[in-house]
């Protein structure tokens, strides 16, 4: 199953606790992966659903496709420093949600 949520793709594997027939909030995948373009995209998109699924026993991973090195309006900001800052911010956010891994 794959669905698009905001700017994130959520890819999940069947095998969760409840069937889809039990209702939209009863079903959860056994494992899932959230794939986003930029650091923090997952925080504004599927983070609440991911946290709920993880709290209910699913295992989730987060994949960010870019480093966030261009995500500042500050022309003086060094791209390498910005990428390190964005990675640190995303790691904290991923820990709050409860992802098993972040790449």
N, C-alpha and C positions, 0 to 999 in steps of 0.2 A: 504494500500500500504506500502511496506517496501522495501528499497533498501540499499545496502551497499556502503558507500562512504569512501574510505581510510580505517581507522580502526573504523569508526563510522557507526552505524545503524540509519537511519532516518525513523521514523514511522510517517505517516501522515494520516489524516482523510479527506475523500472527502468532497467537499462542498466549494471549492475555487471559485474565481471570474470567471475564464475562463475554458473552456473545454480543454482537451488535444489536440483536433483537431486544436485548434487555434495556436499551436506551443509549443515547449518545454519551452519557456520563458514566455508564456502568462499564463500558469496554475500555481496556487499556492494553497496549502491546507488552510483550515480555521484554523486548529490547527495541530501542529506537535510536535514530541519529538525526540531529538537527544540523542542517548545512546552511550557512549564511555567507554573504559576500564580505561583510565588514564586521569588525569587533563592535559589539553592542546591538547589532541587528536582532540577535536572539532575545535580548533583554526587552525589546519593545514589541516583539512578536510572540513566539511560542513559549516564553519562559514560564508563565503561570501554568500552562498545561503540562509542560515538562516537569515542573516541580511537583505537581499533583501526581502524575504518573510515577515519578520516582518515590514519592512518599507512600504510594500504594504498592510498591515493590518492583516496578520496572527498572531496567538499567538503561541509562541514556548517555550518549556521547555528543559533544558539540564540535563541529568543524567550522572554522573561520577561513575563508579562502584568500583573504588579504590581511596584511599586517596592521592596517590603520595608519600607515606612515604619511598619508596625505589628508588625514582627517582633522586639520586645524586651519583656522583662519589667521593664525599668527605666522606671518612670513618669516619671523626670526627663529621659529622652532625647527630644530634639527630633525630631519625625517627619521634617523636612527633612534634618537631619544624619544620621539613621538611613538614610534612602533613599540619600543620597550614599555612606555607608559600605557599604551592601549592594551598590550599583552597582559601587563600586571593587573589592570582594571578588569579585563575579561576573565582572568583566572579567579579573582575574588568573586565576581558575579557567578561564574560557573560553580564555584564552591558553595555559594548560597543556594543555588538551584539544586545542586546535588549530583551534577553530571559525574559519571565514572571517569571521563577523560575529556581533554580539550586539545585540539590540534589546529 
